[in-house]
Amino acid sequence: MLPATKSGRPSLADVLPSCLAAIFGEPNSLALPPVDRAVVLLVDGLGVSALRARAGHARTLARALTKASVATAGFPTTTAANLATLTTGEPPGIHGLVGYTVLDPAHDRIVNQLTGWDDRLDPATWQRATTVFERASDRGVTGVVVAQERYRHSGFTHAVLRGARYVSGKSIADRFAAARQALDDVRQGIVYLYIPELDQAAHAHGCESQKWRDALEAVDSELSRFVPLLGEREGMLVTADHGVIDVPETSHVLFGDDPALVDGIRFVAGEPRCLQLHFEPDAGTRFRDNILDRWKAAESGRSLVLTREEAIVQGWFGPTVDPAVAPRIGDILVAARRAIAYYDVRAENQTGRNMIGQHGSFSPEESAVPLLRFGAFRLPGN
């Protein structure tokens, strides 16, 4: 069974473009009413499933969560791809950030899309779409990003947040305060507030841990103070880039010591729950088909195993994939259907195996994210 790529729900690509349209009183895909200022809170790693399971720790968030307030995170369910989708309004097949680690064809290497930027990877051209902040600026609307200081000068920030003014805040409370100040400082504007603490707690301790619940409570507490401060012409949306699923070490699937699966594979990219395998350039069609068949025989009982071409036709990376982006996608994709994670035993760095919370594939826990409305965006009856 292939996952449905058209759920009928809103997607992250709808969020910021709808906010910009609302500022101009224009029709938009989320049917947001006219406002002067909009704030989008992105809580990294906050899936609908986890929020519902821990509703008692997040009363403000949970009260706003209904069947109608659920959105679909794009594939792969990873931060680099989905934050780019959020800020450009485009799917990975257009903006080009197609995974956590991806092939840089021009330099024959794998690059980390969050931390691997260098002078050979230009943020202005690698991320191929204009951002909503750039489009807002062209129309006289101010864009402000509120996040931790350590992200200010990263290549990823320059790729996906260009066009916005960057404001930093150390703690969650500091960032909410900075967001309120940013709203006060502009006549028309979009404020994007980024909270990474839940995702960090999930990776280190799992989304069922006390650390994760503590982070959730901290976000909810600050949100409960922030919402009453929204003015009559200020709307707020709360969403996430993906959810999280806990994968114990006993569910790690180790590969790399069996030549049958890695013969002719030049690079292993993607993430533990969605491998992207790239062949050596001289690998022939029959050879590639044989390796694909071996992966299917070994893993199709617990993962979806597709070629790049099949994934593109199925719309995994959006309805359209730019020809310049396609080579970045793996020749073979292995997307986990069960609570497992793949690790290459040949990799020099094995620290990733310490992660408990994981994401990257299609499960509802990973792909269903909240889309909560507050202030002027609040729906009647909520």
TILUM-149119 format. One line per field, with one value per residue (C-alpha): residue number from 1; residue in three letters; chain; x, y, z. Coordinates in nm, 4 decimals, decimal comma, m for minus. Example, Ala and Ser with C-alpha at 12.3 -4.5 7.8 and 13.67 -1.06 7.14 Angstrom:
<gumars>
zavex	(1|2);
palo	(ALA|SER);
fifi	(A|A);
c1	(1,2300|1,3670);
c2	(m0,4500|m0,1060);
c3	(0,7800|0,7140);
</gumars>
This chain:
<gumars>
zavex	(1|2|3|4|5|6|7|8|9|10|11|12|13|14|15|16|17|18|19|20|21|22|23|24|25|26|27|28|29|30|31|32|33|34|35|36|37|38|39|40|41|42|43|44|45|46|47|48|49|50|51|52|53|54|55|56|57|58|59|60|61|62|63|64|65|66|67|68|69|70|71|72|73|74|75|76|77|78|79|80|81|82|83|84|85|86|87|88|89|90|91|92|93|94|95|96|97|98|99|100|101|102|103|104|105|106|107|108|109|110|111|112|113|114|115|116|117|118|119|120|121|122|123|124|125|126|127|128|129|130|131|132|133|134|135|136|137|138|139|140|141|142|143|144|145|146|147|148|149|150|151|152|153|154|155|156|157|158|159|160|161|162|163|164|165|166|167|168|169|170|171|172|173|174|175|176|177|178|179|180|181|182|183|184|185|186|187|188|189|190|191|192|193|194|195|196|197|198|199|200|201|202|203|204|205|206|207|208|209|210|211|212|213|214|215|216|217|218|219|220|221|222|223|224|225|226|227|228|229|230|231|232|233|234|235|236|237|238|239|240|241|242|243|244|245|246|247|248|249|250|251|252|253|254|255|256|257|258|259|260|261|262|263|264|265|266|267|268|269|270|271|272|273|274|275|276|277|278|279|280|281|282|283|284|285|286|287|288|289|290|291|292|293|294|295|296|297|298|299|300|301|302|303|304|305|306|307|308|309|310|311|312|313|314|315|316|317|318|319|320|321|322|323|324|325|326|327|328|329|330|331|332|333|334|335|336|337|338|339|340|341|342|343|344|345|346|347|348|349|350|351|352|353|354|355|356|357|358|359|360|361|362|363|364|365|366|367|368|369|370|371|372|373|374|375|376|377|378|379|380|381|382);
palo	(MET|LEU|PRO|ALA|THR|LYS|SER|GLY|ARG|PRO|SER|LEU|ALA|ASP|VAL|LEU|PRO|SER|CYS|LEU|ALA|ALA|ILE|PHE|GLY|GLU|PRO|ASN|SER|LEU|ALA|LEU|PRO|PRO|VAL|ASP|ARG|ALA|VAL|VAL|LEU|LEU|VAL|ASP|GLY|LEU|GLY|VAL|SER|ALA|LEU|ARG|ALA|ARG|ALA|GLY|HIS|ALA|ARG|THR|LEU|ALA|ARG|ALA|LEU|THR|LYS|ALA|SER|VAL|ALA|THR|ALA|GLY|PHE|PRO|THR|THR|THR|ALA|ALA|ASN|LEU|ALA|THR|LEU|THR|THR|GLY|GLU|PRO|PRO|GLY|ILE|HIS|GLY|LEU|VAL|GLY|TYR|THR|VAL|LEU|ASP|PRO|ALA|HIS|ASP|ARG|ILE|VAL|ASN|GLN|LEU|THR|GLY|TRP|ASP|ASP|ARG|LEU|ASP|PRO|ALA|THR|TRP|GLN|ARG|ALA|THR|THR|VAL|PHE|GLU|ARG|ALA|SER|ASP|ARG|GLY|VAL|THR|GLY|VAL|VAL|VAL|ALA|GLN|GLU|ARG|TYR|ARG|HIS|SER|GLY|PHE|THR|HIS|ALA|VAL|LEU|ARG|GLY|ALA|ARG|TYR|VAL|SER|GLY|LYS|SER|ILE|ALA|ASP|ARG|PHE|ALA|ALA|ALA|ARG|GLN|ALA|LEU|ASP|ASP|VAL|ARG|GLN|GLY|ILE|VAL|TYR|LEU|TYR|ILE|PRO|GLU|LEU|ASP|GLN|ALA|ALA|HIS|ALA|HIS|GLY|CYS|GLU|SER|GLN|LYS|TRP|ARG|ASP|ALA|LEU|GLU|ALA|VAL|ASP|SER|GLU|LEU|SER|ARG|PHE|VAL|PRO|LEU|LEU|GLY|GLU|ARG|GLU|GLY|MET|LEU|VAL|THR|ALA|ASP|HIS|GLY|VAL|ILE|ASP|VAL|PRO|GLU|THR|SER|HIS|VAL|LEU|PHE|GLY|ASP|ASP|PRO|ALA|LEU|VAL|ASP|GLY|ILE|ARG|PHE|VAL|ALA|GLY|GLU|PRO|ARG|CYS|LEU|GLN|LEU|HIS|PHE|GLU|PRO|ASP|ALA|GLY|THR|ARG|PHE|ARG|ASP|ASN|ILE|LEU|ASP|ARG|TRP|LYS|ALA|ALA|GLU|SER|GLY|ARG|SER|LEU|VAL|LEU|THR|ARG|GLU|GLU|ALA|ILE|VAL|GLN|GLY|TRP|PHE|GLY|PRO|THR|VAL|ASP|PRO|ALA|VAL|ALA|PRO|ARG|ILE|GLY|ASP|ILE|LEU|VAL|ALA|ALA|ARG|ARG|ALA|ILE|ALA|TYR|TYR|ASP|VAL|ARG|ALA|GLU|ASN|GLN|THR|GLY|ARG|ASN|MET|ILE|GLY|GLN|HIS|GLY|SER|PHE|SER|PRO|GLU|GLU|SER|ALA|VAL|PRO|LEU|LEU|ARG|PHE|GLY|ALA|PHE|ARG|LEU|PRO|GLY|ASN);
fifi	(A|A|A|A|A|A|A|A|A|A|A|A|A|A|A|A|A|A|A|A|A|A|A|A|A|A|A|A|A|A|A|A|A|A|A|A|A|A|A|A|A|A|A|A|A|A|A|A|A|A|A|A|A|A|A|A|A|A|A|A|A|A|A|A|A|A|A|A|A|A|A|A|A|A|A|A|A|A|A|A|A|A|A|A|A|A|A|A|A|A|A|A|A|A|A|A|A|A|A|A|A|A|A|A|A|A|A|A|A|A|A|A|A|A|A|A|A|A|A|A|A|A|A|A|A|A|A|A|A|A|A|A|A|A|A|A|A|A|A|A|A|A|A|A|A|A|A|A|A|A|A|A|A|A|A|A|A|A|A|A|A|A|A|A|A|A|A|A|A|A|A|A|A|A|A|A|A|A|A|A|A|A|A|A|A|A|A|A|A|A|A|A|A|A|A|A|A|A|A|A|A|A|A|A|A|A|A|A|A|A|A|A|A|A|A|A|A|A|A|A|A|A|A|A|A|A|A|A|A|A|A|A|A|A|A|A|A|A|A|A|A|A|A|A|A|A|A|A|A|A|A|A|A|A|A|A|A|A|A|A|A|A|A|A|A|A|A|A|A|A|A|A|A|A|A|A|A|A|A|A|A|A|A|A|A|A|A|A|A|A|A|A|A|A|A|A|A|A|A|A|A|A|A|A|A|A|A|A|A|A|A|A|A|A|A|A|A|A|A|A|A|A|A|A|A|A|A|A|A|A|A|A|A|A|A|A|A|A|A|A|A|A|A|A|A|A|A|A|A|A|A|A|A|A|A|A|A|A|A|A|A|A|A|A|A|A|A|A|A|A|A|A|A|A|A|A|A|A|A|A|A|A);
c1	(0,0000|0,1389|0,0649|m0,1843|m0,0091|m0,3383|m0,5119|m0,7579|m0,6077|m0,4184|m0,0423|0,2496|0,2751|m0,0587|0,0368|0,2527|0,1050|m0,2401|m0,1150|0,0248|m0,2991|m0,4976|m0,2972|m0,4195|m0,7738|m0,7313|m0,8827|m0,6529|m0,6452|m0,6971|m0,9877|m0,8162|m0,9982|m0,8330|m0,5720|m0,2942|m0,0441|m0,0015|0,2183|0,3072|0,4394|0,6306|0,6841|0,9420|0,8376|0,4875|0,2733|m0,1021|m0,0761|0,1661|m0,0325|m0,3550|m0,1839|m0,0498|m0,3386|m0,3321|0,0142|m0,0932|m0,4410|m0,4209|m0,2961|m0,5263|m0,8405|m0,7771|m0,7140|m1,0131|m1,0536|m1,0558|m0,7327|m0,4960|m0,2519|m0,0239|0,3512|0,5285|0,7515|1,0078|0,8907|1,2126|1,2961|1,5071|1,2481|0,9400|1,0690|1,1646|0,8117|0,6649|0,8674|0,8428|0,4952|0,6456|0,7047|1,0559|1,0424|1,0436|1,2496|1,5088|1,5660|1,4604|1,5922|1,8072|2,1211|2,1141|2,3358|2,5141|2,5553|2,7857|3,0458|2,9734|2,9124|2,6433|2,5568|2,3653|2,0887|2,0844|2,4543|2,6572|2,6644|2,9995|3,1374|3,0436|2,6749|2,5187|2,1989|2,0709|2,0710|2,0518|1,7131|1,5465|1,2191|1,1483|1,0421|0,7115|0,9164|1,0709|0,7282|0,5962|0,8811|0,8071|0,4545|0,5613|0,4912|0,7549|0,8740|1,0334|1,1865|1,2221|1,4561|1,7674|2,0808|2,2812|2,0769|2,1168|2,4119|2,3624|2,3438|2,0039|1,8743|2,0034|1,8393|1,4896|1,4453|1,5823|1,3790|1,3008|1,4546|1,6089|1,5442|1,6867|1,5674|1,7440|1,4530|1,1046|0,9697|1,2240|1,1124|0,7442|0,8241|1,0284|0,7412|0,5005|0,7435|0,7841|0,4076|0,4001|0,6764|0,5092|0,1947|0,1624|0,3753|0,4290|0,6164|0,7544|0,8374|1,0466|1,0601|1,3056|1,3023|1,0424|1,2252|1,5531|1,3971|1,2400|1,5674|1,7538|1,4885|1,1865|0,8451|0,7125|0,9715|0,9318|1,1782|0,9460|0,6427|0,8310|0,9113|0,5492|0,4277|0,6720|0,5445|0,1811|0,2336|0,3893|0,1242|m0,1499|0,0058|0,0595|m0,2844|m0,4751|m0,2322|m0,3344|m0,5133|m0,8386|m0,6500|m0,3853|m0,4139|m0,2006|m0,1436|0,0375|0,1803|0,4781|0,7162|0,6627|0,5689|0,7888|0,7863|1,0033|1,2302|1,4166|1,7633|1,6159|1,4275|1,7354|1,7861|2,1566|2,2802|2,6037|2,7749|2,5775|2,7119|2,3824|2,2218|2,5052|2,6921|2,7144|2,5670|2,7918|2,6099|2,3587|2,1580|1,8220|1,7452|1,7172|1,3444|1,3761|1,6948|1,7902|2,0401|2,2476|2,4120|2,7579|2,7271|2,8309|2,5754|2,3713|1,9958|1,9982|2,2360|2,0173|1,7071|1,8778|1,9738|1,6226|1,4773|1,7077|1,5968|1,2342|1,2838|1,4603|1,2559|0,9179|0,7499|0,8253|0,9122|0,8123|1,0896|1,0591|1,2748|1,3179|1,0981|0,8200|0,8346|0,8122|0,5132|0,3443|0,3900|0,6076|0,8023|0,5059|0,3069|0,6105|0,9822|1,2147|1,4665|1,7475|1,6173|1,5552|1,9226|1,9332|1,6738|1,7988|1,7864|1,6162|1,4043|1,3373|1,0607|0,9837|0,6250|0,6924|0,8634|1,2158|1,5216|1,7981|2,1674|2,4676|2,7250|3,0021|2,9454|3,2290|2,9921|2,7422|2,6247|2,2893|2,2055|2,1660|1,8480|1,5202|1,2652|1,2725|1,0917|1,1231|0,8632|0,4866|0,3318|0,0425|0,2565|0,5115|0,2938|m0,0150|0,0624|m0,1591|m0,2849|m0,4347|m0,5985|m0,5931|m0,6783|m0,8414|m0,7881|m0,9864|m1,2817|m1,6298|m1,7029|m1,3355);
c2	(0,0000|0,3375|0,6324|0,8916|1,2135|1,4073|1,3943|1,6778|1,8521|2,1810|2,1510|2,3508|2,5121|2,6850|2,8557|3,1592|3,2367|3,2426|3,4780|3,7158|3,7059|3,7752|4,0928|4,2200|4,0914|3,8462|3,4976|3,2268|2,8494|2,8561|3,1031|3,3363|3,6644|4,0034|4,1093|4,3639|4,1314|3,7538|3,5362|3,1754|2,9609|2,6555|2,4003|2,1631|1,7998|1,8549|1,5890|1,5627|1,2117|1,3132|1,6275|1,4329|1,1716|1,4425|1,6887|1,7333|1,8879|2,1367|2,2672|2,5750|2,3768|2,0815|2,2958|2,4341|2,0909|1,9547|1,7257|2,0377|2,1753|1,9111|1,9676|1,7380|1,7746|1,7167|1,4231|1,3509|1,4456|1,6173|1,9709|2,0845|1,9914|2,1080|2,4385|2,5222|2,4253|2,6436|2,9521|2,9229|2,7776|2,5221|2,1440|1,9920|1,9089|2,2840|2,4378|2,1596|2,0587|1,6969|1,5435|1,5743|1,4680|1,4823|1,4417|1,7505|1,6303|1,9129|1,8143|1,4406|1,4445|1,4151|1,7351|1,7934|2,0433|2,1870|2,2088|2,1199|2,4511|2,5717|2,7867|2,5202|2,5271|2,8670|2,9168|3,1680|2,9146|2,5731|2,6671|2,7529|2,9235|3,2772|3,2912|3,4305|3,6908|3,8093|3,8289|4,0149|4,2658|4,3320|4,4322|4,6490|4,3952|4,3349|3,9827|3,8999|3,5700|3,5023|3,2149|3,1300|3,3320|3,0255|2,9895|3,3505|3,3046|2,9438|2,8557|2,7022|3,0306|3,2198|2,9619|2,9502|3,2751|3,5314|3,8453|3,8519|4,0470|3,8125|3,8612|3,6231|3,5042|3,2592|3,0987|3,0082|3,2961|3,5355|3,4395|3,4866|3,8295|3,9165|3,8071|4,0349|4,3235|4,2528|4,2711|4,6024|4,7428|4,6968|4,8272|4,5239|4,2192|3,8459|3,7163|3,3619|3,2186|2,9012|2,6647|2,3694|2,2460|1,9685|1,8122|1,8266|1,6589|1,3907|1,3022|1,2780|1,1274|1,0281|1,1885|0,9773|1,1149|1,3623|1,5940|1,6110|1,6758|1,9511|2,1202|2,0866|2,2431|2,5315|2,6075|2,5804|2,8025|3,0812|3,0426|3,0824|3,4169|3,5284|3,4633|3,7168|3,9856|3,9453|4,2512|4,2612|4,2693|4,0130|3,6436|3,3485|3,0004|2,7226|2,4313|2,1934|2,0616|1,6951|1,4656|1,2102|0,8370|0,6680|0,3939|0,1830|0,0525|m0,2964|m0,1729|m0,0462|m0,2175|m0,2440|m0,2800|m0,2411|m0,5681|m0,7587|m0,6793|m0,7892|m0,4637|m0,2142|m0,3381|m0,0450|0,2022|0,5095|0,7172|0,6610|0,9780|1,0742|0,9891|0,6718|0,6382|0,7191|0,6134|0,7646|0,5393|0,6648|0,4292|0,4599|0,6549|0,3571|0,1177|m0,0286|m0,0728|m0,4482|m0,4077|m0,1346|m0,3492|m0,6381|m0,4251|m0,2796|m0,6316|m0,7310|m0,4334|m0,5155|m0,8787|m0,7833|m0,4826|m0,4519|m0,6228|m0,3214|m0,0390|0,1113|0,0553|0,2669|0,4116|0,7859|0,7815|0,5959|0,8350|1,1348|0,9885|0,9155|1,2806|1,2144|1,5377|1,7374|1,7432|1,8641|1,7978|2,0436|1,8649|2,0379|1,8928|1,5346|1,4201|1,5179|1,2477|0,8946|0,6340|0,4066|0,5249|0,3059|0,4637|0,2862|0,1723|0,0252|0,1753|0,1074|0,3065|0,2120|0,2548|0,1868|m0,0023|0,1249|0,4899|0,6452|0,8447|0,6286|0,8922|0,9096|0,5725|0,7421|0,9135|0,7845|1,0136|0,9736|1,1074|1,1145|0,8718|0,8587|0,7338|0,9403|1,0087|1,1793|1,3399|1,4741|1,8126|2,0692|2,3802|2,5767|2,9190|3,1989|3,5667|3,6992|3,3603|3,1731|2,9805|3,0439|2,8018|2,7327);
c3	(0,0000|m0,1016|0,1287|0,0139|m0,0889|m0,1166|0,2202|0,1683|0,4700|0,4592|0,4281|0,5614|0,2189|0,2851|0,6113|0,5370|0,1929|0,3543|0,6242|0,3631|0,1671|0,4866|0,5447|0,2077|0,2593|m0,0274|m0,0637|0,0686|0,1003|0,4783|0,4561|0,7027|0,7648|0,7034|0,9600|0,9940|1,1568|1,1671|1,3853|1,3029|1,5866|1,4635|1,7415|1,5981|1,6406|1,7799|1,6138|1,6594|1,8017|2,0761|2,1568|2,1969|2,4136|2,6452|2,6331|3,0090|2,9813|2,7124|2,7838|2,5630|2,2655|2,3286|2,3595|2,0106|1,8563|1,6639|1,3641|1,1493|1,2965|1,1576|0,8708|0,6749|0,6934|0,3644|0,2783|0,4023|0,7509|0,8414|0,9545|0,6597|0,3996|0,5857|0,7198|0,3617|0,2543|0,5294|0,4408|0,0609|0,0230|m0,2160|m0,1877|m0,1800|m0,5500|m0,6162|m0,3342|m0,3521|0,0112|m0,0314|0,2916|0,5997|0,4136|0,0345|m0,2686|m0,3975|m0,7585|m0,8628|m0,6028|m0,5725|m0,1991|0,0656|0,2522|0,5740|0,4987|0,8507|0,9376|0,6284|0,4443|0,3115|0,0312|m0,2248|m0,1277|m0,1920|0,0129|m0,2419|m0,5255|m0,3569|m0,2086|m0,5366|m0,4420|m0,3277|0,0344|0,1556|0,3439|0,0172|m0,1438|0,1612|0,1463|m0,2211|m0,1150|0,1769|0,4521|0,7201|0,7936|1,1294|1,2426|1,6155|1,7007|1,8987|1,8313|1,7280|1,4093|1,2931|1,0561|0,9456|0,5790|0,6385|0,7804|0,4775|0,2505|0,3959|0,5912|0,3497|0,3326|0,7060|0,9916|1,2493|1,6218|1,8804|2,2183|2,4465|2,6314|2,5136|2,7230|2,5687|2,2201|2,2934|2,4370|2,1285|1,9051|2,0917|2,0559|1,6859|1,6371|1,8214|1,6009|1,2611|1,0946|0,8685|0,9242|0,9588|1,2629|1,2520|1,5957|1,6071|1,9081|1,8735|2,2338|2,1908|1,8973|2,0864|2,3902|2,1696|2,0008|2,3298|2,5561|2,3455|2,3100|2,5977|2,8390|3,1230|2,9462|2,6461|2,8644|3,0466|2,7150|2,6037|2,9280|2,8862|2,5350|2,6395|2,9418|2,7356|2,4675|2,7287|2,8289|2,4698|2,3197|2,5361|2,4174|2,0527|1,9197|1,7258|1,3946|1,4892|1,4041|1,5130|1,3713|1,5608|1,3658|1,3416|1,0787|1,1723|1,4564|1,6309|1,6916|1,9550|1,8168|2,0770|2,0001|1,9691|1,6620|1,4789|1,1439|1,0707|0,7141|0,5247|0,6106|0,3453|m0,0038|m0,1559|m0,0392|m0,0777|m0,3842|m0,6257|m0,3763|m0,3751|m0,1147|0,1654|0,2338|0,3834|0,7458|0,9508|0,8800|0,5108|0,3363|0,0024|m0,1758|m0,4681|m0,7176|m0,8661|m1,1915|m1,4050|m1,2557|m1,5419|m1,5565|m1,4948|m1,2012|m1,0471|m1,0895|m0,9127|m0,6116|m0,5991|m0,5993|m0,3134|m0,1033|m0,1744|m0,0798|0,2424|0,3577|0,1834|0,4785|0,6985|0,4573|0,1256|m0,1295|m0,4437|m0,7168|m0,7548|m1,0628|m0,8810|m0,5849|m0,8190|m1,0037|m0,6691|m0,5703|m0,2666|m0,3217|m0,4478|m0,7704|m0,9659|m0,9280|m1,0995|m1,3275|m1,1374|m0,8084|m0,9207|m0,9039|m0,5358|m0,4610|m0,4019|m0,6796|m0,4238|m0,1301|0,1729|0,3846|0,7113|0,7729|1,1166|1,4236|1,2954|1,1963|0,9528|1,0291|0,8062|1,0121|0,7822|0,8750|1,0756|1,2946|1,4808|1,7318|1,5573|1,7024|2,0404|1,9183|2,0588|1,8945|1,5158|1,2107|0,8339|0,7008|0,6404|0,9648|1,1057|1,4144|1,1880|0,9213|1,1046|1,2624|1,4359|1,2634|1,5515|1,5209|1,7768|1,7919|1,4763|1,3079|1,5701|1,4276|1,5727|1,8530|1,9345);
</gumars>
